[in-house]
Amino acid sequence: MFIDTHSHIYEEEFREDRKEVVERAKAANLKYIILPDIDSASRERMLNLEAEYPEMMLPLAGLHPTSVNENFKQELALVEKQVGTHRYYGIGECGIDLYWDKTWYHEQIKVFEHQLGIAQDLNCPVIIHSRDSLDLVLDILKKHPYSRGILHCFPGNAEQARKAIDMGYLLGIGGVVTFKKSQMADTLREIGPDSIVLETDSPYLAPEPFRGKRNESSYIPYIARKIAEITQTETKKIEEITFQNAMNLFNLHTE
């Protein structure tokens, strides 16, 4: 079985056919879909989806770095309130994004560090976004005592991967690994598949042969097959490794 450790299936891109998308995921042998939070504006949609499919959809609570602005203190207060009133399986998606906008650079760092603290207090995984900021994120993690989570959509080389793994983090590998010019193939050849989990980041970053189209969880097997090809491993073994890594990280063996 598979676990999609990162999907925004609750977003508006799936409004017209969300039920069919979920059924396709089930048919593709997906057991769980992890739902990273964005901010208070989308949280209700996420929780409504969980309520509709409680056996499959597992929500996280967090504040996405691109949602960090002048009201970040209020948003963080809402995250803290949520984790006290509802069951969440981790904190995130949080981190640093220097691709879209650097206006709130210092605030992004504060918000990220604060959410690492929440995850530590709750002893739950943290899902980390590091677009155009991987070295900065790794430096922050090195200084922070908590190390349990996923570097989502991991963009780095083998050296950066080893730093993350040595700190206790898993690497989230998605559709980018199937792209012809992706450096992730070289990274995976060097580090192997033992410290990875699978993800889609739906509706973004669909793998080949769906690149440029809306992504969805049923494409996870395409990612697994590509990783198997790159690492010269049986696809079934990739399925087993990534499934157990996610089960252990999110403490799902008692579900």
Order of alpha helices (4+ residues) and beta strands (2+ residues): beta-alpha-beta-alpha-beta-alpha-beta-alpha-beta-alpha-beta-alpha-beta-alpha-beta-alpha-alpha
